[in-house]
Amino acid sequence: MNFAWFSATSRFAAVSLAVSMVGATVWTGCGSSSATVCDDAGLNCQVCDGYGCSSVQSTPTIDSGFINLPDARSDAGKPVTKPDAKADAGSKPDAAEKPDAKPDVFVRAACGTANGGPCACTTSATCASGQECVAGACTLSADVCDYSSQCGAGTVCANNQCVAACSSSTPCATGFTCTNSVCEPTPSSSTCTSSDTCPAATPFCVSGSCVAACSTDSQCATGDYCDQGACVLDTRPSPDCTTNANCLSTQVCQSGFCLYTCTTAMDCELTDTRIPVCADGVCRSTAEANPACTTQAQCNSAQDCIGNICQ
């Protein structure tokens, strides 16, 4: 028997057997040259030469988006997804991180509600109960005047609004125009016909002007107040009492205002010549005692109701 031939043949068979065991095919031939063979996952590697095969530690291989790592755990050899730069680049960031995220859009509530701004109107009949149409906007009845005696010093009731009186010697403040002896707001350059045409910064159209939204008076500019969620010119009456105790002993609290009591016209004339008429037990001016108007609707279309007189 030729032992040399048998040994070489055995060694060749051993290499072929090892290769077949790991699922790969490698031609090694004879001699001392070696070859490393692994299974298809790159694991279970062995080094085989003309003298036999021995196991070696597998080297991780990376291909086509997966990384193969030997692991002693039960999931050893399973492909682990490799981070994909393209996928990350195409993913959508959170809204807070988006550089081009749009700002919040103002959502306008229905007019006449707490934060919907005053409803537009042409007559009081189109307003809700407890409201009157004043300057084209439905206004709470408590916020309108009927007589100049309900307004503060230096103001007069004009078209149900307490506005400053004016003359050639007493001009109006900036933003107002003297018309028929009262200061009227100068029309804004940004006139509007409905709130739908106003921007988010001034979302409500009130009396032809886009005005800011609000929830309290302090959020409005000086001279304005928060009316149903919109900042508007403060033309409200100025009540000075809630009970008779708030008034002088010769006065009575009537509808929130202190009025001098009387039994005859002489009582009124002696008190103040501007209120010479005794009507319903209190002193009033001649215009208030016999008003030609209390609203603009009672005057001609070209006239205003100022101090209970159409002019």
C-alpha positions as CSV (number, residue, x, y, z in Angstrom):
1,M,0.0,0.0,0.0
2,N,1.3,3.4,-0.9
3,F,0.9,5.4,2.3
4,A,2.0,8.7,0.7
5,W,-0.8,8.5,-1.9
6,F,-3.3,7.5,0.7
7,S,-2.4,10.5,3.0
8,A,-2.7,13.0,0.2
9,T,-6.0,11.6,-0.9
10,S,-7.3,11.7,2.7
11,R,-6.3,15.2,3.1
12,F,-8.0,16.2,-0.2
13,A,-11.1,14.4,1.0
14,A,-11.0,16.2,4.3
15,V,-10.9,19.6,2.6
16,S,-13.7,18.6,0.3
17,L,-15.8,17.4,3.2
18,A,-15.2,20.6,5.3
19,V,-16.2,22.7,2.3
20,S,-19.3,20.7,1.7
21,M,-20.3,21.0,5.4
22,V,-20.3,24.8,5.4
23,G,-22.2,25.1,2.2
24,A,-19.5,26.5,-0.1
25,T,-17.4,24.9,-2.8
26,V,-13.6,25.7,-2.9
27,W,-10.9,23.8,-4.9
28,T,-7.9,23.6,-2.7
29,G,-5.7,21.0,-4.4
30,C,-2.9,19.4,-2.5
31,G,0.1,20.9,-0.7
32,S,0.5,23.4,2.1
33,S,-1.6,26.3,0.6
34,S,-4.7,27.1,2.6
35,A,-8.2,28.4,2.0
36,T,-10.8,30.0,4.2
37,V,-14.3,28.8,3.7
38,C,-17.5,30.2,5.3
39,D,-21.2,29.6,4.9
40,D,-23.4,32.0,2.8
41,A,-24.0,34.3,5.8
42,G,-20.2,34.7,6.3
43,L,-20.3,32.7,9.5
44,N,-19.0,29.3,10.6
45,C,-15.6,29.8,8.9
46,Q,-12.8,27.3,8.7
47,V,-9.3,27.4,7.4
48,C,-8.4,24.3,5.4
49,D,-5.1,23.2,3.9
50,G,-3.5,20.0,2.8
51,Y,-3.3,18.8,6.4
52,G,-6.9,19.4,7.5
53,C,-9.4,22.1,8.7
54,S,-9.7,24.2,11.8
55,S,-12.4,26.7,12.9
56,V,-11.6,30.5,13.0
57,Q,-13.5,33.6,14.3
58,S,-15.7,35.0,11.5
59,T,-15.1,38.5,10.2
60,P,-18.2,40.6,9.9
61,T,-19.1,41.3,6.3
62,I,-21.2,44.2,5.0
63,D,-23.2,44.1,1.9
64,S,-26.3,45.7,0.4
65,G,-27.6,47.5,3.4
66,F,-27.1,44.7,6.0
67,I,-24.4,43.9,8.4
68,N,-23.7,40.3,9.5
69,L,-22.3,39.9,13.0
70,P,-21.6,36.6,14.8
71,D,-23.6,36.6,18.0
72,A,-23.8,34.0,20.8
73,R,-27.5,34.8,21.2
74,S,-30.3,32.8,19.6
75,D,-30.6,35.3,16.8
76,A,-27.0,35.1,15.8
77,G,-26.3,35.7,12.2
78,K,-29.7,37.4,11.5
79,P,-29.3,40.5,9.4
80,V,-29.5,43.8,11.3
81,T,-30.8,46.7,9.3
82,K,-28.1,49.3,8.6
83,P,-29.1,53.0,8.9
84,D,-30.0,54.3,5.5
85,A,-28.8,57.8,4.8
86,K,-31.2,58.2,1.9
87,A,-34.2,57.2,4.1
88,D,-33.2,59.6,6.9
89,A,-32.8,62.4,4.4
90,G,-36.2,61.8,3.0
91,S,-38.0,61.4,6.3
92,K,-40.4,64.2,7.4
93,P,-39.3,66.1,10.5
94,D,-41.8,66.9,13.3
95,A,-43.9,69.9,12.7
96,A,-42.1,71.8,15.5
97,E,-38.8,71.2,13.7
98,K,-40.0,72.1,10.2
99,P,-38.3,75.4,9.2
100,D,-41.1,76.3,6.9
101,A,-44.0,75.4,9.3
102,K,-46.9,77.8,8.8
103,P,-47.9,80.0,11.7
104,D,-51.2,79.4,13.5
105,V,-54.1,80.7,11.6
106,F,-56.7,82.8,13.5
107,V,-60.0,80.9,13.8
108,R,-62.8,83.4,14.0
109,A,-65.8,82.5,16.1
110,A,-69.4,83.4,15.1
111,C,-70.1,87.1,15.5
112,G,-72.0,88.0,18.6
113,T,-70.4,85.3,20.6
114,A,-67.9,85.9,23.5
115,N,-65.0,86.0,21.1
116,G,-66.6,86.5,17.7
117,G,-66.7,90.2,17.6
118,P,-69.8,92.4,17.1
119,C,-72.2,91.4,14.3
120,A,-72.7,93.9,11.5
121,C,-76.1,95.5,11.2
122,T,-78.2,98.1,9.5
123,T,-81.0,98.3,12.1
124,S,-81.5,97.1,15.7
125,A,-84.0,94.6,14.4
126,T,-81.2,92.5,13.0
127,C,-79.4,92.3,16.3
128,A,-79.9,89.8,19.1
129,S,-82.0,90.5,22.1
130,G,-80.4,93.0,24.5
131,Q,-78.4,94.7,21.7
132,E,-78.8,97.8,19.5
133,C,-77.4,98.7,16.1
134,V,-74.8,101.5,16.7
135,A,-72.4,102.7,14.0
136,G,-73.1,99.6,12.0
137,A,-72.4,97.1,14.8
138,C,-74.6,95.2,17.2
139,T,-73.8,96.6,20.6
140,L,-75.0,95.7,24.1
141,S,-77.8,98.0,25.2
142,A,-75.9,98.7,28.4
143,D,-73.0,100.1,26.4
144,V,-75.1,102.8,24.5
145,C,-76.4,106.2,25.6
146,D,-79.7,107.9,25.1
147,Y,-78.9,111.2,26.8
148,S,-75.8,113.3,27.2
149,S,-76.3,113.2,30.9
150,Q,-75.3,109.6,30.8
151,C,-71.8,110.6,29.4
152,G,-68.8,111.8,31.2
153,A,-67.7,115.5,31.5
154,G,-66.8,117.1,28.1
155,T,-68.7,114.4,26.1
156,V,-72.1,114.3,24.4
157,C,-74.4,111.5,23.3
158,A,-74.3,111.3,19.5
159,N,-75.9,108.4,17.7
160,N,-76.0,106.5,21.0
161,Q,-72.2,106.9,21.5
162,C,-70.5,109.1,24.2
163,V,-68.1,111.1,22.2
164,A,-66.0,114.2,22.9
165,A,-67.5,117.6,22.1
166,C,-65.5,120.0,19.9
167,S,-65.4,123.5,18.6
168,S,-63.1,125.8,16.8
169,S,-61.4,126.5,20.2
170,T,-61.6,122.8,21.4
171,P,-60.2,120.6,18.6
172,C,-60.4,116.8,18.6
173,A,-57.6,114.5,19.5
174,T,-55.5,112.9,16.8
175,G,-57.5,110.3,14.8
176,F,-60.8,112.2,15.1
177,T,-62.6,114.8,13.0
178,C,-64.9,117.5,14.4
179,T,-68.3,117.1,12.7
180,N,-71.4,118.8,13.9
181,S,-69.6,119.8,17.1
182,V,-68.6,116.2,18.1
183,C,-65.5,114.3,17.5
184,E,-66.0,111.4,15.1
185,P,-63.3,108.8,14.3
186,T,-61.4,109.6,11.1
187,P,-62.2,106.9,8.6
188,S,-59.3,104.3,8.5
189,S,-57.4,103.8,5.2
190,S,-57.9,100.0,5.7
191,T,-61.7,100.0,5.3
192,C,-63.5,96.7,5.2
193,T,-67.0,95.4,4.5
194,S,-66.7,92.1,6.4
195,S,-64.4,90.3,8.8
196,D,-63.5,87.8,6.0
197,T,-61.4,90.5,4.3
198,C,-59.4,91.3,7.5
199,P,-55.9,89.9,8.2
200,A,-55.2,87.6,11.2
201,A,-53.5,90.5,13.2
202,T,-56.8,92.5,13.0
203,P,-59.4,89.9,12.3
204,F,-62.7,91.8,13.0
205,C,-64.4,94.3,10.7
206,V,-66.2,96.8,13.0
207,S,-67.7,100.0,11.7
208,G,-65.6,99.7,8.5
209,S,-62.2,99.1,10.1
210,C,-60.3,95.9,10.8
211,V,-59.6,95.7,14.5
212,A,-57.6,93.5,16.9
213,A,-58.9,90.5,18.8
214,C,-59.0,90.5,22.6
215,S,-60.4,88.8,25.7
216,T,-59.9,91.7,28.2
217,D,-59.9,95.5,28.0
218,S,-56.2,95.6,28.9
219,Q,-55.3,94.0,25.6
220,C,-56.7,96.9,23.7
221,A,-55.1,100.3,23.0
222,T,-55.8,103.3,25.2
223,G,-59.3,104.6,24.5
224,D,-60.6,101.3,23.3
225,Y,-62.3,98.4,25.1
226,C,-63.0,94.8,24.4
227,D,-66.4,94.4,22.9
228,Q,-67.4,90.7,22.2
229,G,-63.8,89.8,21.5
230,A,-62.9,92.8,19.4
231,C,-61.0,96.1,20.4
232,V,-63.3,99.0,19.6
233,L,-63.5,102.7,20.5
234,D,-64.8,103.1,24.0
235,T,-68.0,105.2,23.7
236,R,-69.8,103.6,26.6
237,P,-71.7,105.7,29.1
238,S,-70.1,106.5,32.4
239,P,-72.4,105.3,35.3
240,D,-71.7,106.9,38.6
241,C,-74.0,105.1,41.0
242,T,-75.6,101.8,41.9
243,T,-77.7,103.1,44.9
244,N,-78.9,106.5,46.2
245,A,-76.1,106.3,48.8
246,N,-73.6,107.0,46.0
247,C,-75.3,110.3,45.2
248,L,-75.7,113.7,46.9
249,S,-78.6,114.1,49.3
250,T,-80.4,116.2,46.7
251,Q,-80.0,113.5,44.0
252,V,-81.4,110.1,43.2
253,C,-79.7,107.1,41.4
254,Q,-81.7,106.5,38.3
255,S,-80.5,103.8,35.8
256,G,-76.9,104.2,37.1
257,F,-76.8,108.0,37.1
258,C,-77.2,110.5,39.8
259,L,-79.9,113.0,38.9
260,Y,-81.2,116.0,40.9
261,T,-84.7,115.6,42.3
262,C,-87.4,118.2,41.8
263,T,-91.0,119.0,42.3
264,T,-91.1,122.2,40.1
265,A,-89.1,123.7,37.3
266,M,-87.9,126.3,39.7
267,D,-86.1,123.7,41.7
268,C,-84.1,122.7,38.6
269,E,-83.4,126.3,37.5
270,L,-82.0,127.1,40.9
271,T,-79.9,123.9,40.8
272,D,-78.4,124.3,37.3
273,T,-79.7,126.4,34.5
274,R,-78.6,123.8,31.9
275,I,-81.2,121.4,33.3
276,P,-84.3,123.7,33.8
277,V,-87.0,121.1,33.2
278,C,-88.5,119.0,35.9
279,A,-89.6,115.7,34.3
280,D,-90.6,112.6,36.2
281,G,-89.3,114.0,39.4
282,V,-85.7,114.7,38.1
283,C,-84.1,117.7,36.4
284,R,-83.2,117.4,32.7
285,S,-82.2,119.6,29.9
286,T,-84.8,120.8,27.5
287,A,-83.6,118.4,24.8
288,E,-83.7,115.4,27.1
289,A,-87.1,116.3,28.6
290,N,-88.5,116.5,25.0
291,P,-86.1,114.6,22.8
292,A,-86.5,114.9,19.0
293,C,-84.5,111.7,18.8
294,T,-82.7,109.1,20.8
295,T,-81.3,107.2,17.8
296,Q,-79.9,108.1,14.4
297,A,-82.7,106.1,12.7
298,Q,-85.2,108.8,13.9
299,C,-83.4,111.5,11.9
300,N,-83.1,112.0,8.1
301,S,-80.4,109.9,6.4
302,A,-78.1,112.8,6.2
303,Q,-78.4,113.8,9.9
304,D,-77.1,112.5,13.2
305,C,-78.9,112.4,16.5
306,I,-76.6,114.6,18.7
307,G,-77.8,115.6,22.2
308,N,-81.3,114.4,21.3
309,I,-81.5,116.8,18.4
310,C,-81.3,115.8,14.7
311,Q,-78.6,117.9,13.0
